[in-house]
Amino acid sequence: MGILGDSLDRAAENTFTRPLPKSAGAQMRFLVRSEKGSTRAVARRLGVSQRTVERYLKDQLKRPRKELAGRLVDEVRKSWQPRVRQRARQTAATSGGIVIETRARFGFTAAPGSTDDGRLRLITQHLPPSYAARLFDARTGGATERELRDIAAEGLQEQYFKDHGRRAQGLMVEFTDIDYVELDY
C-alpha cells in the first residue's frame, strides 16, 4: 500500500501473542486450515498448483523458492491471529489510542507574520482513540495513502501543534516528505 498503511499493518503484527509458523509445511497447514481445508483456495492465494500445496502438506517439499517463500509468509501474516489483532484494534479505537512516531516535513498555513516554511521534524505523539478509530476505519475501507496521511496530519495538528486546542487556533498542518512512520497501539 503506502508508508502509513504498511505501518498500520506492522503495528497490528506487534500485537501477536504467538510467533508465526517457521517451516513451509507448518505455514501451508495453517493456510489450509484457515481456508477450511481447501488446498485449491490456498494454491490460488499463492499462485502455485494444488499439487504443490499438497506436497508441502505431506512434507515432500520443504524449501520453497524465494518468491514463494515471501508470498507464503505474507499470506500467513495476513491471516494469523485475527481475534488477537481485532481485540487490540478495538482497544486502541475505544480507550487506548495510538502512538505515532515520524520524521517528516511539516509545513503550516497560519496567521500573517508567522513562519510557514516546511521543515523536517521528529515527532513522537500519542493520538486519542478517535483518531485511531478513524485510521482503522479508513484502512479497512480501502482509503488511499493520501487520506490516511490527512487523518494522521489532523491528529498531529490537534494534539502536537495546537496542544489540544490551547494554542495556534488558525494553524493548518501539511504532512509531507515522510522519511519514516512507526505506529503502535
C-alpha positions in Angstrom: 0.0 0.0 0.0 1.9 3.0 1.3 4.1 4.1 4.2 1.2 4.7 6.6 -0.8 1.6 5.5 2.3 -0.6 5.9 3.0 1.0 9.3 -0.6 0.1 10.4 0.0 -3.5 9.3 3.3 -3.7 11.2 1.6 -2.3 14.3 -1.0 -5.0 14.1 1.7 -7.6 13.8 3.2 -6.4 17.1 0.1 -7.5 18.9 0.6 -11.2 18.1 0.8 -13.4 21.1 2.5 -16.3 19.3 5.2 -16.3 16.6 4.3 -17.2 13.0 4.9 -20.8 12.0 8.5 -21.2 10.8 8.6 -24.1 8.4 7.0 -24.1 5.0 4.9 -27.2 5.9 3.6 -25.6 9.0 2.7 -22.4 7.2 1.0 -24.3 4.5 -1.0 -26.4 7.0 -2.1 -23.1 8.7 -3.3 -21.6 5.4 -5.2 -24.8 4.5 -6.9 -24.7 8.0 -7.7 -21.0 7.5 -9.3 -21.9 4.1 -11.4 -24.6 5.7 -9.4 -27.5 4.2 -9.3 -26.2 0.6 -5.9 -26.8 -1.0 -7.3 -25.3 -4.2 -8.0 -21.9 -2.5 -4.5 -21.9 -0.9 -3.0 -22.6 -4.3 -4.9 -19.7 -5.8 -3.8 -17.4 -3.0 -0.2 -18.3 -3.5 -0.2 -18.6 -7.3 1.0 -22.2 -7.4 -0.6 -25.6 -8.3 -2.8 -27.5 -6.0 -0.3 -30.4 -6.2 2.5 -28.2 -4.9 0.4 -27.3 -1.9 -0.3 -31.0 -1.2 3.4 -31.8 -1.4 4.2 -29.1 1.2 1.4 -30.6 3.4 3.0 -34.0 3.2 6.5 -32.5 3.8 7.6 -33.9 0.4 8.8 -30.3 -0.4 10.5 -28.4 2.4 12.2 -25.3 1.0 10.2 -23.1 -1.2 11.7 -20.8 -3.9 12.5 -17.3 -2.7 9.4 -15.7 -4.2 7.1 -18.4 -3.0 8.6 -18.2 0.5 7.9 -14.5 0.6 4.3 -14.9 -0.6 3.8 -17.7 1.9 4.9 -15.6 4.8 2.8 -12.7 3.7 -0.3 -14.8 3.4 0.2 -16.4 6.8 0.8 -12.9 8.3 -2.5 -11.6 6.9 -4.4 -14.5 8.5 -2.5 -15.0 11.7 -4.4 -14.5 15.0 -7.3 -12.4 13.7 -9.1 -12.3 17.0 -6.0 -11.0 18.9 -5.5 -8.4 16.2 -9.1 -7.3 16.3 -9.1 -7.1 20.1 -6.0 -4.9 20.1 -7.5 -2.7 17.3 -10.8 -2.4 19.3 -8.9 -1.4 22.5 -6.9 1.3 20.6 -10.0 2.6 18.9 -12.1 2.9 22.1 -9.7 3.6 25.0 -6.0 3.3 24.3 -5.3 5.4 21.3 -2.3 5.1 19.0 1.3 6.4 19.2 2.8 7.8 16.1 6.5 8.4 15.7 7.5 10.1 12.5 10.2 12.1 10.8 8.7 14.2 8.1 8.4 17.7 6.7 5.7 19.7 8.3 4.5 23.0 6.7 1.9 25.3 8.0 -0.8 27.7 6.9 -1.0 30.2 9.7 -1.6 33.8 10.6 0.4 36.5 8.7 3.8 37.2 10.1 4.4 33.7 11.3 6.8 31.2 9.6 5.1 28.7 7.4 8.1 27.2 5.8 8.1 23.4 6.0 10.9 21.8 8.0 11.9 18.3 8.9 10.8 17.3 12.4 11.0 14.2 14.5 7.7 13.8 16.4 6.5 11.1 18.8 2.9 11.8 19.8 0.0 9.8 21.4 -3.2 10.3 19.4 -6.5 9.7 21.1 -8.8 6.8 20.3 -10.9 8.8 17.9 -8.0 9.2 15.5 -7.1 5.6 15.9 -10.7 4.6 15.0 -10.6 6.9 12.0 -7.3 5.4 10.8 -8.6 1.8 11.2 -11.9 2.6 9.5 -10.2 4.3 6.6 -7.7 1.4 6.2 -10.4 -1.2 6.2 -12.5 0.9 3.9 -9.7 1.0 1.3 -8.6 4.6 1.8 -5.7 5.9 -0.2 -2.4 6.8 1.3 -3.2 10.5 1.0 -6.4 10.0 3.0 -4.5 8.1 5.8 -1.9 10.9 5.7 -4.6 13.6 6.1 -6.1 11.8 9.2 -2.6 11.5 10.8 -1.8 15.1 9.9 -5.1 16.3 11.5 -4.3 14.3 14.7 -0.8 15.7 14.9 -2.1 19.2 14.2 -4.6 19.0 17.1 -2.5 17.1 19.6 1.0 18.3 19.0 0.9 21.6 17.3 -2.2 23.1 18.8 -1.7 21.4 22.2 -5.2 20.1 22.5 -6.7 23.3 21.3 -4.9 25.6 23.8 -2.8 27.5 21.2 -2.3 28.3 17.5 -6.1 28.3 16.7 -5.8 29.1 13.0 -3.0 26.7 12.2 -3.4 24.1 9.4 -0.6 21.5 9.2 0.7 19.9 6.0 2.3 16.4 6.5 4.7 15.8 3.5 8.0 14.2 2.6 7.7 11.4 5.1 11.0 9.8 6.0 9.5 7.1 8.2 6.4 6.4 10.3 6.1 4.0 13.1 2.7 3.3 14.7 2.0 1.4 17.9 -1.1 0.6 19.9 
